[in-house]
Amino acid sequence: MSKKANALVRVWRFYYEGFRAMTWGRTLWLIILLKLAIMFLVLRIFFFQPALSGLTEQEKQEAVGRELLR
């Protein structure tokens, strides 16, 4: 366990020091995360509409059952 824990600590320190020493990297990571958030938000709004909205509980159960059998 000690050897495994030691390896995890070394990996953690490696990444911690690397991210701490970044200058442009922080800005780039912020841009990447912002783009991902916008992309998933747009995908959710325009492409993944809730298919079962407006149905009663019984209608939802029947629709899911039909799709599973198909």
C-alpha angles and dihedrals in degrees: 000000000000093000091049092047090048091054091050091050091050092050091047092050091047093055094038093054092043094053092042092055094050120116107171092017094075091054091047092049090050091052091047093050092046091051091049092050092050092045094052092044091053092045091050094049100043107026110025105052115169104266095198100047115127095024126117120243092260093049090049091053092050093047092050091046092052092049093049092051092046 
